[in-house]
């Protein structure tokens, strides 16, 4: 068996890590990648180190994660197998000076590869007759509650308020959380968690005063 020989090619201030050969066992690949990565980022002039591996290369992924690399993206169906089929390629990166050990480093690395769930925050607004306010959108046939997708790092309640201001042109006092449920994949979207907040009552005068977001709401 041929031991792995990681090499680094420098392009400007970015280095590309790759290796040839097959490890006699996975731990040797992990150790070799870690050593080369530490050396490449330890000297002057290298700001970034990156590597790409096939999605089904479990030891390659493990070696990069153990060396402090974070998953940055997936290129779909670009690696060709010997049988003519294709597999995704995972792109990993590590920046000089960022933590790779300890609680912060470990958490950041694992956060890059663990599943993330999209969150949608909608608001239930009713009139005096308990009719529900729905928005007719420009980009799909569905009518839906005002609100939308929560941004990364944004509290769902704040996201709901932001979406209300964007779609209806006014701020809104939100009440309690009415519902939290899981949405299965739909119309090309991945699955998501949906939260529905209580938006209270709206009068006819308030309805007439709404300013709809012209790019989204009919």
C-alpha positions in Angstrom: 0.0 0.0 0.0 1.1 3.6 -0.7 1.1 6.0 2.2 -0.7 9.3 1.7 1.6 12.2 0.7 -0.3 15.5 1.2 1.1 18.4 -0.9 0.4 22.1 -0.9 0.3 24.3 -3.9 0.3 28.1 -3.3 -1.7 30.4 -5.5 -1.3 34.0 -4.3 -2.1 33.9 -0.6 -4.3 30.8 -0.9 -2.9 27.3 -0.6 -4.6 24.2 -2.1 -4.1 20.9 -0.2 -4.3 17.6 -1.9 -2.9 14.1 -1.5 -2.1 11.1 -3.6 -1.9 7.4 -2.7 -4.1 5.4 -0.4 -3.5 5.2 3.3 -2.9 1.8 4.8 -5.3 3.0 7.5 -7.4 6.1 8.0 -5.6 7.5 11.2 -2.3 7.9 9.2 -4.1 10.1 6.7 -5.6 12.1 9.5 -2.1 12.7 11.0 -0.5 13.5 7.7 -3.1 16.1 6.7 -3.0 17.7 10.1 0.8 18.0 10.0 0.9 19.5 6.6 -2.0 21.9 7.3 -0.3 23.2 10.5 3.0 23.7 8.6 1.3 25.5 5.6 -0.6 28.0 7.7 2.3 28.5 10.2 4.5 30.4 7.9 4.1 33.9 6.4 2.2 34.7 3.3 -0.5 32.0 3.5 -3.9 33.4 4.5 -6.1 30.5 3.5 -5.8 26.7 3.0 -8.5 24.8 1.1 -9.1 21.2 -0.1 -11.8 19.3 -1.9 -12.8 15.7 -1.4 -15.4 13.3 -2.8 -18.6 13.2 -0.7 -18.1 9.5 -0.2 -14.5 9.8 1.0 -15.2 9.4 4.7 -11.6 9.3 5.8 -10.7 12.3 3.7 -13.5 14.3 5.2 -12.5 13.2 8.7 -8.9 14.1 8.1 -9.9 17.7 7.1 -12.3 18.1 10.0 -9.7 16.9 12.5 -7.2 19.4 11.0 -9.7 22.2 11.7 -11.1 22.7 8.2 -14.7 23.9 7.9 -17.1 22.8 5.2 -17.7 25.8 2.9 -19.8 24.3 0.0 -20.8 21.4 -2.1 -20.3 21.0 -5.8 -22.9 18.6 -7.1 -22.0 15.5 -9.2 -18.5 16.6 -10.3 -16.4 13.6 -9.3 -16.6 10.7 -11.7 -16.3 7.1 -10.3 -14.7 4.2 -12.1 -18.1 2.9 -12.9 -19.0 6.1 -14.8 -21.4 7.5 -12.1 -20.8 10.8 -10.4 -20.6 11.9 -6.8 -20.7 15.3 -5.1 -17.5 17.1 -4.1 -17.2 18.8 -0.7 -15.0 22.0 -0.4 -13.3 22.7 2.9 -11.3 25.7 4.0 -9.3 26.9 6.9 -8.0 30.4 7.6 -4.7 31.3 9.2 -5.2 32.2 12.9 -8.8 30.9 13.4 -9.3 28.5 16.3 -9.2 24.9 15.4 -8.9 23.3 18.9 -10.8 23.7 22.2 -14.5 24.2 22.6 -14.8 27.2 20.2 -12.7 25.6 17.4 -14.4 22.2 17.7 -17.9 23.7 17.7 -17.2 25.9 14.7 -15.8 23.0 12.7 -18.8 20.7 13.6 -21.3 23.5 13.0 -20.1 23.7 9.4 -21.1 20.1 8.7 -24.0 19.3 11.0 -27.6 19.7 9.5 -29.2 23.1 9.6 -32.9 23.7 9.4 -34.6 26.6 7.6 -36.9 28.6 9.9 -40.0 30.5 8.7 -41.8 33.0 10.9 -45.4 33.9 9.9 -48.0 36.1 11.6 -51.7 35.4 12.1 -53.7 38.6 11.8 -57.5 38.7 12.0 -60.3 41.3 11.6 -63.3 41.8 13.8 -65.1 38.9 12.0 -62.2 36.5 12.5 -61.2 36.6 8.8 -57.5 35.9 8.4 -55.2 38.2 6.5 -53.5 36.4 3.6 -51.1 37.7 1.0 -51.2 36.9 -2.6 -47.6 36.6 -3.8 -46.1 37.4 -7.2 -43.8 34.4 -7.3 -46.1 31.5 -6.6 -49.8 30.6 -6.7 -50.1 30.0 -3.0 -51.7 32.6 -0.7 -49.9 32.8 2.6 -49.7 34.5 5.9 -47.5 37.6 6.1 -43.9 36.9 7.2 -41.1 34.9 5.8 -37.7 33.2 6.1 -35.7 34.0 9.2 -32.1 35.2 8.4 -29.1 33.4 9.9 -28.5 34.5 13.5 -31.8 36.4 13.6 -34.4 35.7 16.3 -37.6 34.3 14.8 -39.7 37.1 16.4 -37.4 39.7 15.0 -37.6 38.1 11.6 -41.4 38.1 11.6 -41.4 41.8 12.5 -38.9 42.6 9.7 -40.9 40.7 7.2 -44.1 42.4 8.2 -42.5 45.8 7.7 -41.2 44.8 4.3 -44.4 43.2 3.1 -47.1 45.4 4.6 -45.2 48.7 5.3 -45.7 49.0 9.0 -44.5 47.6 12.4 -46.7 45.3 14.4 -47.0 44.3 18.0 -46.6 40.5 18.1 -48.3 38.4 20.8 -47.5 34.8 21.8 -46.2 32.0 19.7 -49.3 30.1 18.5 -47.8 27.2 16.6 -44.5 25.5 15.8 -44.5 22.7 13.2 -42.4 21.0 10.7 -42.9 21.5 6.9 -41.9 18.7 4.6 -40.1 19.4 1.3 -42.4 21.4 -1.0 -42.2 22.9 -4.5 -38.4 22.5 -4.6 -37.8 23.8 -1.1 -36.1 21.7 1.5 -38.0 21.0 4.7 -38.3 23.7 7.3 -39.6 24.7 10.8 -42.5 27.1 10.7 -43.4 29.4 13.6 -46.7 31.3 13.7 -47.0 34.3 16.0 -50.2 36.0 17.1 -50.6 39.4 15.3 -53.9 40.3 17.0 -56.7 42.2 15.2 -56.7 44.7 12.3 -59.3 47.3 11.5 -60.6 48.3 8.0 -58.8 51.6 8.4 -55.5 49.9 9.1 -56.0 47.6 6.2 -56.5 50.6 3.9 -53.3 52.1 5.3 -51.0 49.1 4.4 -48.3 49.7 1.9 -47.6 46.4 0.0 -44.1 45.4 -1.1 -44.5 45.7 -4.9 -41.9 43.2 -5.8 -43.5 40.4 -3.8 -47.1 41.1 -2.8 -50.1 41.6 -5.1 
